[in-house]
Amino acid sequence: MQDVMDETTVLARTRAFVEESFLYMRPRFVLGDDDRLFEKGVIDSMGVLELIGFLETAFGVAITDQDINETNLGTLADIARYVTSRSENGAAS
């Protein structure tokens, strides 16, 4: 069974993943919680697939094609809200 997750935990783990996976060559890059990942050039379409794989594995949520959009996955804060809401709704089962 998954631990109870709050937005702060999801945000921190997702930030660590993004920094390790996409920003390792840009150590001085500052990524705010509400910065748009595409607009800032942090991830591209392939990066989205990697991000989804991480979220599904790390947090046990199933992300459907219809959920792959800027509202849910546009920023680190959006991702934390989305993952937390999916977990609380039992959608992860």
mmCIF file as gemmi writes it, N, C-alpha and C atoms, coordinates in Angstrom:
data_model
loop_
_atom_site.group_PDB
_atom_site.id
_atom_site.type_symbol
_atom_site.label_atom_id
_atom_site.label_alt_id
_atom_site.label_comp_id
_atom_site.label_asym_id
_atom_site.label_entity_id
_atom_site.label_seq_id
_atom_site.pdbx_PDB_ins_code
_atom_site.Cartn_x
_atom_site.Cartn_y
_atom_site.Cartn_z
_atom_site.occupancy
_atom_site.B_iso_or_equiv
_atom_site.pdbx_formal_charge
_atom_site.auth_seq_id
_atom_site.auth_asym_id
_atom_site.pdbx_PDB_model_num
ATOM 1 N N . MET Axp A 1 ? 0.832 -1.182 0 1 0 ? 1 A 1
ATOM 2 C CA . MET Axp A 1 ? 0 0 0 1 0 ? 1 A 1
ATOM 3 C C . MET Axp A 1 ? 0.879 1.249 0 1 0 ? 1 A 1
ATOM 4 N N . GLN Axp A 2 ? 0.467 2.257 -0.758 1 0 ? 2 A 1
ATOM 5 C CA . GLN Axp A 2 ? 1.211 3.504 -0.865 1 0 ? 2 A 1
ATOM 6 C C . GLN Axp A 2 ? 1.059 4.335 0.401 1 0 ? 2 A 1
ATOM 7 N N . ASP Axp A 3 ? 2.113 5.073 0.732 1 0 ? 3 A 1
ATOM 8 C CA . ASP Axp A 3 ? 2.019 6.018 1.837 1 0 ? 3 A 1
ATOM 9 C C . ASP Axp A 3 ? 1.062 7.134 1.442 1 0 ? 3 A 1
ATOM 10 N N . VAL Axp A 4 ? 0.467 7.757 2.445 1 0 ? 4 A 1
ATOM 11 C CA . VAL Axp A 4 ? -0.368 8.911 2.175 1 0 ? 4 A 1
ATOM 12 C C . VAL Axp A 4 ? 0.528 10.008 1.623 1 0 ? 4 A 1
ATOM 13 N N . MET Axp A 5 ? 0.099 10.59 0.529 1 0 ? 5 A 1
ATOM 14 C CA . MET Axp A 5 ? 0.912 11.616 -0.108 1 0 ? 5 A 1
ATOM 15 C C . MET Axp A 5 ? 0.224 12.965 0.002 1 0 ? 5 A 1
ATOM 16 N N . ASP Axp A 6 ? 1.007 13.979 0.293 1 0 ? 6 A 1
ATOM 17 C CA . ASP Axp A 6 ? 0.473 15.324 0.233 1 0 ? 6 A 1
ATOM 18 C C . ASP Axp A 6 ? 1.178 16.054 -0.905 1 0 ? 6 A 1
ATOM 19 N N . GLU Axp A 7 ? 0.663 17.219 -1.247 1 0 ? 7 A 1
ATOM 20 C CA . GLU Axp A 7 ? 1.22 17.954 -2.38 1 0 ? 7 A 1
ATOM 21 C C . GLU Axp A 7 ? 2.692 18.302 -2.175 1 0 ? 7 A 1
ATOM 22 N N . THR Axp A 8 ? 3.075 18.599 -0.939 1 0 ? 8 A 1
ATOM 23 C CA . THR Axp A 8 ? 4.455 18.967 -0.663 1 0 ? 8 A 1
ATOM 24 C C . THR Axp A 8 ? 5.404 17.812 -0.974 1 0 ? 8 A 1
ATOM 25 N N . THR Axp A 9 ? 5.009 16.603 -0.577 1 0 ? 9 A 1
ATOM 26 C CA . THR Axp A 9 ? 5.828 15.418 -0.835 1 0 ? 9 A 1
ATOM 27 C C . THR Axp A 9 ? 5.918 15.126 -2.328 1 0 ? 9 A 1
ATOM 28 N N . VAL Axp A 10 ? 4.774 15.164 -2.998 1 0 ? 10 A 1
ATOM 29 C CA . VAL Axp A 10 ? 4.751 14.908 -4.444 1 0 ? 10 A 1
ATOM 30 C C . VAL Axp A 10 ? 5.595 15.958 -5.165 1 0 ? 10 A 1
ATOM 31 N N . LEU Axp A 11 ? 5.447 17.203 -4.771 1 0 ? 11 A 1
ATOM 32 C CA . LEU Axp A 11 ? 6.205 18.288 -5.395 1 0 ? 11 A 1
ATOM 33 C C . LEU Axp A 11 ? 7.703 18.078 -5.221 1 0 ? 11 A 1
ATOM 34 N N . ALA Axp A 12 ? 8.134 17.76 -4.022 1 0 ? 12 A 1
ATOM 35 C CA . ALA Axp A 12 ? 9.569 17.573 -3.746 1 0 ? 12 A 1
ATOM 36 C C . ALA Axp A 12 ? 10.14 16.4 -4.539 1 0 ? 12 A 1
ATOM 37 N N . ARG Axp A 13 ? 9.426 15.28 -4.564 1 0 ? 13 A 1
ATOM 38 C CA . ARG Axp A 13 ? 9.934 14.108 -5.295 1 0 ? 13 A 1
ATOM 39 C C . ARG Axp A 13 ? 9.934 14.348 -6.796 1 0 ? 13 A 1
ATOM 40 N N . THR Axp A 14 ? 8.913 15.051 -7.297 1 0 ? 14 A 1
ATOM 41 C CA . THR Axp A 14 ? 8.846 15.347 -8.727 1 0 ? 14 A 1
ATOM 42 C C . THR Axp A 14 ? 9.934 16.339 -9.11 1 0 ? 14 A 1
ATOM 43 N N . ARG Axp A 15 ? 10.157 17.351 -8.273 1 0 ? 15 A 1
ATOM 44 C CA . ARG Axp A 15 ? 11.233 18.317 -8.53 1 0 ? 15 A 1
ATOM 45 C C . ARG Axp A 15 ? 12.583 17.592 -8.602 1 0 ? 15 A 1
ATOM 46 N N . ALA Axp A 16 ? 12.841 16.699 -7.664 1 0 ? 16 A 1
ATOM 47 C CA . ALA Axp A 16 ? 14.106 15.957 -7.661 1 0 ? 16 A 1
ATOM 48 C C . ALA Axp A 16 ? 14.261 15.152 -8.951 1 0 ? 16 A 1
ATOM 49 N N . PHE Axp A 17 ? 13.18 14.504 -9.39 1 0 ? 17 A 1
ATOM 50 C CA . PHE Axp A 17 ? 13.226 13.732 -10.634 1 0 ? 17 A 1
ATOM 51 C C . PHE Axp A 17 ? 13.522 14.637 -11.826 1 0 ? 17 A 1
ATOM 52 N N . VAL Axp A 18 ? 12.814 15.75 -11.924 1 0 ? 18 A 1
ATOM 53 C CA . VAL Axp A 18 ? 12.999 16.675 -13.045 1 0 ? 18 A 1
ATOM 54 C C . VAL Axp A 18 ? 14.419 17.228 -13.053 1 0 ? 18 A 1
ATOM 55 N N . GLU Axp A 19 ? 14.925 17.604 -11.895 1 0 ? 19 A 1
ATOM 56 C CA . GLU Axp A 19 ? 16.284 18.148 -11.832 1 0 ? 19 A 1
ATOM 57 C C . GLU Axp A 19 ? 17.32 17.105 -12.23 1 0 ? 19 A 1
ATOM 58 N N . GLU Axp A 20 ? 17.148 15.867 -11.746 1 0 ? 20 A 1
ATOM 59 C CA . GLU Axp A 20 ? 18.102 14.802 -12.067 1 0 ? 20 A 1
ATOM 60 C C . GLU Axp A 20 ? 18.004 14.369 -13.523 1 0 ? 20 A 1
ATOM 61 N N . SER Axp A 21 ? 16.799 14.332 -14.064 1 0 ? 21 A 1
ATOM 62 C CA . SER Axp A 21 ? 16.588 13.8 -15.409 1 0 ? 21 A 1
ATOM 63 C C . SER Axp A 21 ? 16.734 14.827 -16.524 1 0 ? 21 A 1
ATOM 64 N N . PHE Axp A 22 ? 16.336 16.072 -16.256 1 0 ? 22 A 1
ATOM 65 C CA . PHE Axp A 22 ? 16.276 17.059 -17.326 1 0 ? 22 A 1
ATOM 66 C C . PHE Axp A 22 ? 17.164 18.282 -17.12 1 0 ? 22 A 1
ATOM 67 N N . LEU Axp A 23 ? 17.567 18.549 -15.898 1 0 ? 23 A 1
ATOM 68 C CA . LEU Axp A 23 ? 18.34 19.767 -15.643 1 0 ? 23 A 1
ATOM 69 C C . LEU Axp A 23 ? 19.766 19.491 -15.175 1 0 ? 23 A 1
ATOM 70 N N . TYR Axp A 24 ? 20.214 18.249 -15.271 1 0 ? 24 A 1
ATOM 71 C CA . TYR Axp A 24 ? 21.552 17.901 -14.783 1 0 ? 24 A 1
ATOM 72 C C . TYR Axp A 24 ? 22.661 18.652 -15.53 1 0 ? 24 A 1
ATOM 73 N N . MET Axp A 25 ? 22.411 19.064 -16.751 1 0 ? 25 A 1
ATOM 74 C CA . MET Axp A 25 ? 23.408 19.806 -17.524 1 0 ? 25 A 1
ATOM 75 C C . MET Axp A 25 ? 23.27 21.317 -17.32 1 0 ? 25 A 1
ATOM 76 N N . ARG Axp A 26 ? 22.268 21.725 -16.533 1 0 ? 26 A 1
ATOM 77 C CA . ARG Axp A 26 ? 22.008 23.15 -16.296 1 0 ? 26 A 1
ATOM 78 C C . ARG Axp A 26 ? 21.91 23.396 -14.785 1 0 ? 26 A 1
ATOM 79 N N . PRO Axp A 27 ? 23.007 23.229 -14.06 1 0 ? 27 A 1
ATOM 80 C CA . PRO Axp A 27 ? 22.972 23.301 -12.596 1 0 ? 27 A 1
ATOM 81 C C . PRO Axp A 27 ? 22.522 24.647 -12.03 1 0 ? 27 A 1
ATOM 82 N N . ARG Axp A 28 ? 22.663 25.715 -12.791 1 0 ? 28 A 1
ATOM 83 C CA . ARG Axp A 28 ? 22.264 27.038 -12.277 1 0 ? 28 A 1
ATOM 84 C C . ARG Axp A 28 ? 20.831 27.404 -12.657 1 0 ? 28 A 1
ATOM 85 N N . PHE Axp A 29 ? 20.167 26.54 -13.394 1 0 ? 29 A 1
ATOM 86 C CA . PHE Axp A 29 ? 18.786 26.81 -13.822 1 0 ? 29 A 1
ATOM 87 C C . PHE Axp A 29 ? 17.866 26.791 -12.608 1 0 ? 29 A 1
ATOM 88 N N . VAL Axp A 30 ? 17.084 27.837 -12.441 1 0 ? 30 A 1
ATOM 89 C CA . VAL Axp A 30 ? 16.155 27.932 -11.321 1 0 ? 30 A 1
ATOM 90 C C . VAL Axp A 30 ? 14.756 27.633 -11.85 1 0 ? 30 A 1
ATOM 91 N N . LEU Axp A 31 ? 14.136 26.598 -11.293 1 0 ? 31 A 1
ATOM 92 C CA . LEU Axp A 31 ? 12.801 26.193 -11.71 1 0 ? 31 A 1
ATOM 93 C C . LEU Axp A 31 ? 11.824 26.441 -10.578 1 0 ? 31 A 1
ATOM 94 N N . GLY Axp A 32 ? 10.912 27.372 -10.798 1 0 ? 32 A 1
ATOM 95 C CA . GLY Axp A 32 ? 9.893 27.664 -9.798 1 0 ? 32 A 1
ATOM 96 C C . GLY Axp A 32 ? 8.754 26.661 -9.867 1 0 ? 32 A 1
ATOM 97 N N . ASP Axp A 33 ? 8.003 26.537 -8.789 1 0 ? 33 A 1
ATOM 98 C CA . ASP Axp A 33 ? 6.897 25.587 -8.731 1 0 ? 33 A 1
ATOM 99 C C . ASP Axp A 33 ? 5.844 25.853 -9.802 1 0 ? 33 A 1
ATOM 100 N N . ASP Axp A 34 ? 5.686 27.122 -10.2 1 0 ? 34 A 1
ATOM 101 C CA . ASP Axp A 34 ? 4.66 27.49 -11.17 1 0 ? 34 A 1
ATOM 102 C C . ASP Axp A 34 ? 5.223 27.825 -12.548 1 0 ? 34 A 1
ATOM 103 N N . ASP Axp A 35 ? 6.49 27.51 -12.782 1 0 ? 35 A 1
ATOM 104 C CA . ASP Axp A 35 ? 7.08 27.727 -14.105 1 0 ? 35 A 1
ATOM 105 C C . ASP Axp A 35 ? 6.585 26.648 -15.059 1 0 ? 35 A 1
ATOM 106 N N . ARG Axp A 36 ? 6.224 27.059 -16.27 1 0 ? 36 A 1
ATOM 107 C CA . ARG Axp A 36 ? 5.755 26.126 -17.29 1 0 ? 36 A 1
ATOM 108 C C . ARG Axp A 36 ? 6.932 25.299 -17.816 1 0 ? 36 A 1
ATOM 109 N N . LEU Axp A 37 ? 6.821 23.983 -17.679 1 0 ? 37 A 1
ATOM 110 C CA . LEU Axp A 37 ? 7.931 23.09 -18.04 1 0 ? 37 A 1
ATOM 111 C C . LEU Axp A 37 ? 8.259 23.146 -19.53 1 0 ? 37 A 1
ATOM 112 N N . PHE Axp A 38 ? 7.231 23.227 -20.39 1 0 ? 38 A 1
ATOM 113 C CA . PHE Axp A 38 ? 7.475 23.319 -21.833 1 0 ? 38 A 1
ATOM 114 C C . PHE Axp A 38 ? 8.049 24.679 -22.214 1 0 ? 38 A 1
ATOM 115 N N . GLU Axp A 39 ? 7.414 25.744 -21.728 1 0 ? 39 A 1
ATOM 116 C CA . GLU Axp A 39 ? 7.846 27.1 -22.077 1 0 ? 39 A 1
ATOM 117 C C . GLU Axp A 39 ? 9.273 27.371 -21.654 1 0 ? 39 A 1
ATOM 118 N N . LYS Axp A 40 ? 9.681 26.842 -20.524 1 0 ? 40 A 1
ATOM 119 C CA . LYS Axp A 40 ? 11.036 27.057 -20.007 1 0 ? 40 A 1
ATOM 120 C C . LYS Axp A 40 ? 12.052 26.135 -20.667 1 0 ? 40 A 1
ATOM 121 N N . GLY Axp A 41 ? 11.571 25.227 -21.52 1 0 ? 41 A 1
ATOM 122 C CA . GLY Axp A 41 ? 12.484 24.317 -22.195 1 0 ? 41 A 1
ATOM 123 C C . GLY Axp A 41 ? 13.02 23.214 -21.302 1 0 ? 41 A 1
ATOM 124 N N . VAL Axp A 42 ? 12.282 22.921 -20.224 1 0 ? 42 A 1
ATOM 125 C CA . VAL Axp A 42 ? 12.732 21.885 -19.286 1 0 ? 42 A 1
ATOM 126 C C . VAL Axp A 42 ? 12.475 20.501 -19.862 1 0 ? 42 A 1
ATOM 127 N N . ILE Axp A 43 ? 11.266 20.304 -20.414 1 0 ? 43 A 1
ATOM 128 C CA . ILE Axp A 43 ? 10.935 19.007 -21.011 1 0 ? 43 A 1
ATOM 129 C C . ILE Axp A 43 ? 10.362 19.213 -22.413 1 0 ? 43 A 1
ATOM 130 N N . ASP Axp A 44 ? 10.462 18.146 -23.193 1 0 ? 44 A 1
ATOM 131 C CA . ASP Axp A 44 ? 9.86 18.116 -24.521 1 0 ? 44 A 1
ATOM 132 C C . ASP Axp A 44 ? 8.892 16.933 -24.547 1 0 ? 44 A 1
ATOM 133 N N . SER Axp A 45 ? 8.405 16.571 -25.71 1 0 ? 45 A 1
ATOM 134 C CA . SER Axp A 45 ? 7.408 15.498 -25.776 1 0 ? 45 A 1
ATOM 135 C C . SER Axp A 45 ? 7.941 14.165 -25.254 1 0 ? 45 A 1
ATOM 136 N N . MET Axp A 46 ? 9.198 13.869 -25.516 1 0 ? 46 A 1
ATOM 137 C CA . MET Axp A 46 ? 9.783 12.637 -24.976 1 0 ? 46 A 1
ATOM 138 C C . MET Axp A 46 ? 9.922 12.739 -23.46 1 0 ? 46 A 1
ATOM 139 N N . GLY Axp A 47 ? 10.238 13.926 -22.981 1 0 ? 47 A 1
ATOM 140 C CA . GLY Axp A 47 ? 10.344 14.158 -21.548 1 0 ? 47 A 1
ATOM 141 C C . GLY Axp A 47 ? 9.026 13.921 -20.838 1 0 ? 47 A 1
ATOM 142 N N . VAL Axp A 48 ? 7.928 14.263 -21.505 1 0 ? 48 A 1
ATOM 143 C CA . VAL Axp A 48 ? 6.607 14.025 -20.917 1 0 ? 48 A 1
ATOM 144 C C . VAL Axp A 48 ? 6.409 12.537 -20.672 1 0 ? 48 A 1
ATOM 145 N N . LEU Axp A 49 ? 6.824 11.715 -21.626 1 0 ? 49 A 1
ATOM 146 C CA . LEU Axp A 49 ? 6.694 10.263 -21.459 1 0 ? 49 A 1
ATOM 147 C C . LEU Axp A 49 ? 7.518 9.766 -20.282 1 0 ? 49 A 1
ATOM 148 N N . GLU Axp A 50 ? 8.721 10.293 -20.135 1 0 ? 50 A 1
ATOM 149 C CA . GLU Axp A 50 ? 9.564 9.928 -18.986 1 0 ? 50 A 1
ATOM 150 C C . GLU Axp A 50 ? 8.918 10.379 -17.678 1 0 ? 50 A 1
ATOM 151 N N . LEU Axp A 51 ? 8.383 11.584 -17.686 1 0 ? 51 A 1
ATOM 152 C CA . LEU Axp A 51 ? 7.727 12.129 -16.501 1 0 ? 51 A 1
ATOM 153 C C . LEU Axp A 51 ? 6.521 11.278 -16.11 1 0 ? 51 A 1
ATOM 154 N N . ILE Axp A 52 ? 5.717 10.902 -17.072 1 0 ? 52 A 1
ATOM 155 C CA . ILE Axp A 52 ? 4.548 10.062 -16.803 1 0 ? 52 A 1
ATOM 156 C C . ILE Axp A 52 ? 4.971 8.723 -16.218 1 0 ? 52 A 1
ATOM 157 N N . GLY Axp A 53 ? 5.997 8.121 -16.798 1 0 ? 53 A 1
ATOM 158 C CA . GLY Axp A 53 ? 6.507 6.857 -16.265 1 0 ? 53 A 1
ATOM 159 C C . GLY Axp A 53 ? 6.943 6.992 -14.818 1 0 ? 53 A 1
ATOM 160 N N . PHE Axp A 54 ? 7.629 8.09 -14.51 1 0 ? 54 A 1
ATOM 161 C CA . PHE Axp A 54 ? 8.049 8.345 -13.133 1 0 ? 54 A 1
ATOM 162 C C . PHE Axp A 54 ? 6.839 8.477 -12.214 1 0 ? 54 A 1
ATOM 163 N N . LEU Axp A 55 ? 5.863 9.298 -12.601 1 0 ? 55 A 1
ATOM 164 C CA . LEU Axp A 55 ? 4.693 9.536 -11.751 1 0 ? 55 A 1
ATOM 165 C C . LEU Axp A 55 ? 3.916 8.252 -11.499 1 0 ? 55 A 1
ATOM 166 N N . GLU Axp A 56 ? 3.762 7.444 -12.536 1 0 ? 56 A 1
ATOM 167 C CA . GLU Axp A 56 ? 3.019 6.188 -12.376 1 0 ? 56 A 1
ATOM 168 C C . GLU Axp A 56 ? 3.762 5.226 -11.457 1 0 ? 56 A 1
ATOM 169 N N . THR Axp A 57 ? 5.063 5.154 -11.592 1 0 ? 57 A 1
ATOM 170 C CA . THR Axp A 57 ? 5.865 4.256 -10.763 1 0 ? 57 A 1
ATOM 171 C C . THR Axp A 57 ? 6.011 4.772 -9.335 1 0 ? 57 A 1
ATOM 172 N N . ALA Axp A 58 ? 6.359 6.029 -9.203 1 0 ? 58 A 1
ATOM 173 C CA . ALA Axp A 58 ? 6.652 6.59 -7.88 1 0 ? 58 A 1
ATOM 174 C C . ALA Axp A 58 ? 5.412 6.759 -7.014 1 0 ? 58 A 1
ATOM 175 N N . PHE Axp A 59 ? 4.286 7.093 -7.646 1 0 ? 59 A 1
ATOM 176 C CA . PHE Axp A 59 ? 3.1 7.425 -6.865 1 0 ? 59 A 1
ATOM 177 C C . PHE Axp A 59 ? 1.927 6.475 -7.084 1 0 ? 59 A 1
ATOM 178 N N . GLY Axp A 60 ? 2.098 5.505 -7.976 1 0 ? 60 A 1
ATOM 179 C CA . GLY Axp A 60 ? 1.056 4.506 -8.183 1 0 ? 60 A 1
ATOM 180 C C . GLY Axp A 60 ? -0.222 5.039 -8.802 1 0 ? 60 A 1
ATOM 181 N N . VAL Axp A 61 ? -0.102 6.097 -9.6 1 0 ? 61 A 1
ATOM 182 C CA . VAL Axp A 61 ? -1.282 6.626 -10.278 1 0 ? 61 A 1
ATOM 183 C C . VAL Axp A 61 ? -1.27 6.186 -11.733 1 0 ? 61 A 1
ATOM 184 N N . ALA Axp A 62 ? -2.451 5.933 -12.265 1 0 ? 62 A 1
ATOM 185 C CA . ALA Axp A 62 ? -2.584 5.603 -13.681 1 0 ? 62 A 1
ATOM 186 C C . ALA Axp A 62 ? -2.974 6.881 -14.408 1 0 ? 62 A 1
ATOM 187 N N . ILE Axp A 63 ? -2.137 7.32 -15.323 1 0 ? 63 A 1
ATOM 188 C CA . ILE Axp A 63 ? -2.392 8.558 -16.05 1 0 ? 63 A 1
ATOM 189 C C . ILE Axp A 63 ? -2.955 8.2 -17.425 1 0 ? 63 A 1
ATOM 190 N N . THR Axp A 64 ? -4.168 8.642 -17.667 1 0 ? 64 A 1
ATOM 191 C CA . THR Axp A 64 ? -4.826 8.355 -18.944 1 0 ? 64 A 1
ATOM 192 C C . THR Axp A 64 ? -4.43 9.395 -19.993 1 0 ? 64 A 1
ATOM 193 N N . ASP Axp A 65 ? -4.62 9.042 -21.258 1 0 ? 65 A 1
ATOM 194 C CA . ASP Axp A 65 ? -4.289 9.961 -22.344 1 0 ? 65 A 1
ATOM 195 C C . ASP Axp A 65 ? -5.014 11.295 -22.191 1 0 ? 65 A 1
ATOM 196 N N . GLN Axp A 66 ? -6.264 11.252 -21.753 1 0 ? 66 A 1
ATOM 197 C CA . GLN Axp A 66 ? -7.034 12.499 -21.62 1 0 ? 66 A 1
ATOM 198 C C . GLN Axp A 66 ? -6.507 13.388 -20.502 1 0 ? 66 A 1
ATOM 199 N N . ASP Axp A 67 ? -5.735 12.821 -19.575 1 0 ? 67 A 1
ATOM 200 C CA . ASP Axp A 67 ? -5.173 13.598 -18.475 1 0 ? 67 A 1
ATOM 201 C C . ASP Axp A 67 ? -3.834 14.248 -18.819 1 0 ? 67 A 1
ATOM 202 N N . ILE Axp A 68 ? -3.29 13.917 -19.989 1 0 ? 68 A 1
ATOM 203 C CA . ILE Axp A 68 ? -1.998 14.466 -20.385 1 0 ? 68 A 1
ATOM 204 C C . ILE Axp A 68 ? -2.239 15.821 -21.045 1 0 ? 68 A 1
ATOM 205 N N . ASN Axp A 69 ? -2.173 16.86 -20.222 1 0 ? 69 A 1
ATOM 206 C CA . ASN Axp A 69 ? -2.391 18.213 -20.717 1 0 ? 69 A 1
ATOM 207 C C . ASN Axp A 69 ? -1.671 19.21 -19.806 1 0 ? 69 A 1
ATOM 208 N N . GLU Axp A 70 ? -1.667 20.459 -20.224 1 0 ? 70 A 1
ATOM 209 C CA . GLU Axp A 70 ? -0.979 21.522 -19.476 1 0 ? 70 A 1
ATOM 210 C C . GLU Axp A 70 ? -1.606 21.764 -18.109 1 0 ? 70 A 1
ATOM 211 N N . THR Axp A 71 ? -2.909 21.565 -17.999 1 0 ? 71 A 1
ATOM 212 C CA . THR Axp A 71 ? -3.579 21.792 -16.72 1 0 ? 71 A 1
ATOM 213 C C . THR Axp A 71 ? -3.059 20.841 -15.657 1 0 ? 71 A 1
ATOM 214 N N . ASN Axp A 72 ? -2.844 19.583 -16.024 1 0 ? 72 A 1
ATOM 215 C CA . ASN Axp A 72 ? -2.399 18.572 -15.07 1 0 ? 72 A 1
ATOM 216 C C . ASN Axp A 72 ? -0.882 18.461 -14.96 1 0 ? 72 A 1
ATOM 217 N N . LEU Axp A 73 ? -0.19 18.673 -16.057 1 0 ? 73 A 1
ATOM 218 C CA . LEU Axp A 73 ? 1.244 18.394 -16.086 1 0 ? 73 A 1
ATOM 219 C C . LEU Axp A 73 ? 2.091 19.591 -16.508 1 0 ? 73 A 1
ATOM 220 N N . GLY Axp A 74 ? 1.511 20.786 -16.505 1 0 ? 74 A 1
ATOM 221 C CA . GLY Axp A 74 ? 2.216 21.96 -17.007 1 0 ? 74 A 1
ATOM 222 C C . GLY Axp A 74 ? 3.322 22.483 -16.113 1 0 ? 74 A 1
ATOM 223 N N . THR Axp A 75 ? 3.108 22.407 -14.8 1 0 ? 75 A 1
ATOM 224 C CA . THR Axp A 75 ? 4.097 22.913 -13.838 1 0 ? 75 A 1
ATOM 225 C C . THR Axp A 75 ? 4.281 21.88 -12.731 1 0 ? 75 A 1
ATOM 226 N N . LEU Axp A 76 ? 5.303 22.071 -11.928 1 0 ? 76 A 1
ATOM 227 C CA . LEU Axp A 76 ? 5.499 21.164 -10.792 1 0 ? 76 A 1
ATOM 228 C C . LEU Axp A 76 ? 4.306 21.24 -9.836 1 0 ? 76 A 1
ATOM 229 N N . ALA Axp A 77 ? 3.789 22.446 -9.62 1 0 ? 77 A 1
ATOM 230 C CA . ALA Axp A 77 ? 2.634 22.606 -8.723 1 0 ? 77 A 1
ATOM 231 C C . ALA Axp A 77 ? 1.397 21.906 -9.308 1 0 ? 77 A 1
ATOM 232 N N . ASP Axp A 78 ? 1.196 22.023 -10.622 1 0 ? 78 A 1
ATOM 233 C CA . ASP Axp A 78 ? 0.074 21.336 -11.282 1 0 ? 78 A 1
ATOM 234 C C . ASP Axp A 78 ? 0.193 19.826 -11.107 1 0 ? 78 A 1
ATOM 235 N N . ILE Axp A 79 ? 1.383 19.318 -11.291 1 0 ? 79 A 1
ATOM 236 C CA . ILE Axp A 79 ? 1.621 17.875 -11.166 1 0 ? 79 A 1
ATOM 237 C C . ILE Axp A 79 ? 1.309 17.413 -9.745 1 0 ? 79 A 1
ATOM 238 N N . ALA Axp A 80 ? 1.769 18.166 -8.748 1 0 ? 80 A 1
ATOM 239 C CA . ALA Axp A 80 ? 1.525 17.792 -7.352 1 0 ? 80 A 1
ATOM 240 C C . ALA Axp A 80 ? 0.025 17.759 -7.056 1 0 ? 80 A 1
ATOM 241 N N . ARG Axp A 81 ? -0.7 18.762 -7.53 1 0 ? 81 A 1
ATOM 242 C CA . ARG Axp A 81 ? -2.159 18.789 -7.322 1 0 ? 81 A 1
ATOM 243 C C . ARG Axp A 81 ? -2.833 17.609 -8.021 1 0 ? 81 A 1
ATOM 244 N N . TYR Axp A 82 ? -2.434 17.384 -9.261 1 0 ? 82 A 1
ATOM 245 C CA . TYR Axp A 82 ? -3.031 16.296 -10.049 1 0 ? 82 A 1
ATOM 246 C C . TYR Axp A 82 ? -2.784 14.939 -9.394 1 0 ? 82 A 1
ATOM 247 N N . VAL Axp A 83 ? -1.542 14.635 -9.07 1 0 ? 83 A 1
ATOM 248 C CA . VAL Axp A 83 ? -1.202 13.333 -8.483 1 0 ? 83 A 1
ATOM 249 C C . VAL Axp A 83 ? -1.915 13.141 -7.146 1 0 ? 83 A 1
ATOM 250 N N . THR Axp A 84 ? -1.935 14.184 -6.324 1 0 ? 84 A 1
ATOM 251 C CA . THR Axp A 84 ? -2.603 14.097 -5.023 1 0 ? 84 A 1
ATOM 252 C C . THR Axp A 84 ? -4.095 13.853 -5.2 1 0 ? 84 A 1
ATOM 253 N N . SER Axp A 85 ? -4.719 14.545 -6.132 1 0 ? 85 A 1
ATOM 254 C CA . SER Axp A 85 ? -6.163 14.366 -6.346 1 0 ? 85 A 1
ATOM 255 C C . SER Axp A 85 ? -6.466 12.97 -6.885 1 0 ? 85 A 1
ATOM 256 N N . ARG Axp A 86 ? -5.601 12.45 -7.746 1 0 ? 86 A 1
ATOM 257 C CA . ARG Axp A 86 ? -5.802 11.094 -8.285 1 0 ? 86 A 1
ATOM 258 C C . ARG Axp A 86 ? -5.669 10.056 -7.173 1 0 ? 86 A 1
ATOM 259 N N . SER Axp A 87 ? -4.739 10.267 -6.275 1 0 ? 87 A 1
ATOM 260 C CA . SER Axp A 87 ? -4.531 9.328 -5.166 1 0 ? 87 A 1
ATOM 261 C C . SER Axp A 87 ? -5.694 9.374 -4.195 1 0 ? 87 A 1
ATOM 262 N N . GLU Axp A 88 ? -6.162 10.581 -3.872 1 0 ? 88 A 1
ATOM 263 C CA . GLU Axp A 88 ? -7.262 10.726 -2.908 1 0 ? 88 A 1
ATOM 264 C C . GLU Axp A 88 ? -8.573 10.17 -3.442 1 0 ? 88 A 1
ATOM 265 N N . ASN Axp A 89 ? -8.736 10.228 -4.757 1 0 ? 89 A 1
ATOM 266 C CA . ASN Axp A 89 ? -9.988 9.74 -5.363 1 0 ? 89 A 1
ATOM 267 C C . ASN Axp A 89 ? -9.988 8.233 -5.569 1 0 ? 89 A 1
ATOM 268 N N . GLY Axp A 90 ? -8.916 7.59 -5.185 1 0 ? 90 A 1
ATOM 269 C CA . GLY Axp A 90 ? -8.839 6.137 -5.364 1 0 ? 90 A 1
ATOM 270 C C . GLY Axp A 90 ? -8.589 5.755 -6.808 1 0 ? 90 A 1
ATOM 271 N N . ALA Axp A 91 ? -8.23 6.73 -7.613 1 0 ? 91 A 1
ATOM 272 C CA . ALA Axp A 91 ? -8.01 6.472 -9.035 1 0 ? 91 A 1
ATOM 273 C C . ALA Axp A 91 ? -6.753 5.669 -9.281 1 0 ? 91 A 1
ATOM 274 N N . ALA Axp A 92 ? -5.929 5.547 -8.276 1 0 ? 92 A 1
ATOM 275 C CA . ALA Axp A 92 ? -4.67 4.841 -8.452 1 0 ? 92 A 1
ATOM 276 C C . ALA Axp A 92 ? -4.847 3.322 -8.397 1 0 ? 92 A 1
ATOM 277 N N . SER Axp A 93 ? -6.003 2.864 -8.015 1 0 ? 93 A 1
ATOM 278 C CA . SER Axp A 93 ? -6.176 1.421 -7.889 1 0 ? 93 A 1
ATOM 279 C C . SER Axp A 93 ? -6.557 0.764 -9.176 1 0 ? 93 A 1
